[in-house]
Amino acid sequence: MAVDYGTMAMLFILVVASLAMYFIKDLLHAVIVYGAYSLIMALVWLQMNTPDIAITEAAAGIGMTVLMMVVISRTSRREEYS
């Protein structure tokens, strides 16, 4: 039985990213983790030989990440660090 350690590592990263998005309090950081989650998920779909779903995941992930970044930057007040 062949074990693909790369796919297992990516699935572990997905679980960690999911938990991180749940526990992170800063919305901007959570959106950044979501972008990484979407990228890893697209790579998992590509590993499973489904390039059409991988492209869809990448496009939807990029679109949602940009949309959430714009909404967060317009609605939240972040203090500048000196």
C-alpha positions as CSV (number, residue, x, y, z in Angstrom):
1,M,0.0,0.0,0.0
2,A,1.5,3.3,-1.1
3,V,1.3,6.3,1.1
4,D,1.5,9.8,-0.3
5,Y,3.2,11.8,2.4
6,G,2.8,15.1,0.4
7,T,-1.0,14.8,0.3
8,M,-1.1,13.8,4.0
9,A,1.0,16.9,4.9
10,M,-1.3,19.1,2.9
11,L,-4.3,17.7,4.6
12,F,-2.7,18.3,8.0
13,I,-2.0,21.9,7.0
14,L,-5.7,22.2,6.0
15,V,-6.8,21.1,9.4
16,V,-4.4,23.4,11.2
17,A,-5.5,26.3,8.9
18,S,-9.1,25.6,9.7
19,L,-8.5,25.7,13.4
20,A,-6.4,28.8,13.1
21,M,-9.2,30.6,11.2
22,Y,-11.6,29.7,14.0
23,F,-9.3,30.9,16.9
24,I,-7.7,34.0,15.3
25,K,-9.3,37.2,16.6
26,D,-7.9,39.6,14.1
27,L,-10.0,39.5,10.9
28,L,-7.1,40.5,8.6
29,H,-5.0,37.6,9.9
30,A,-7.9,35.2,9.5
31,V,-8.3,36.3,5.9
32,I,-4.6,35.7,5.2
33,V,-4.9,32.2,6.7
34,Y,-8.0,31.6,4.5
35,G,-6.0,32.5,1.4
36,A,-3.3,29.9,2.4
37,Y,-6.1,27.4,3.0
38,S,-7.6,28.0,-0.4
39,L,-4.2,27.6,-2.1
40,I,-3.5,24.3,-0.3
41,M,-7.0,23.1,-1.1
42,A,-6.4,23.9,-4.8
43,L,-3.1,21.9,-4.6
44,V,-4.9,19.0,-3.0
45,W,-7.5,19.0,-5.9
46,L,-4.6,19.1,-8.3
47,Q,-3.0,16.1,-6.6
48,M,-6.2,14.2,-7.0
49,N,-6.1,14.7,-10.8
50,T,-9.1,17.1,-10.9
51,P,-7.6,20.3,-12.5
52,D,-11.1,21.7,-13.2
53,I,-12.0,21.8,-9.6
54,A,-8.5,23.0,-8.7
55,I,-8.9,26.0,-11.0
56,T,-12.3,26.7,-9.7
57,E,-11.1,26.6,-6.1
58,A,-8.1,28.9,-6.9
59,A,-10.4,31.4,-8.6
60,A,-13.0,31.4,-5.9
61,G,-10.3,31.6,-3.2
62,I,-8.7,34.5,-4.8
63,G,-12.0,36.3,-5.3
64,M,-13.2,35.7,-1.8
65,T,-9.8,36.7,-0.3
66,V,-9.8,40.0,-2.2
67,L,-13.4,40.7,-1.4
68,M,-12.9,40.1,2.3
69,M,-9.7,42.2,2.4
70,V,-11.6,45.1,0.8
71,V,-14.5,44.8,3.2
72,I,-12.2,44.5,6.2
73,S,-10.1,47.5,5.2
74,R,-13.2,49.6,4.7
75,T,-15.1,48.6,7.8
76,S,-12.5,48.0,10.6
77,R,-10.3,50.5,12.2
78,R,-6.7,49.4,12.6
79,E,-4.2,51.4,14.5
80,E,-0.9,52.0,12.9
81,Y,2.1,50.7,14.8
82,S,5.0,53.1,15.3
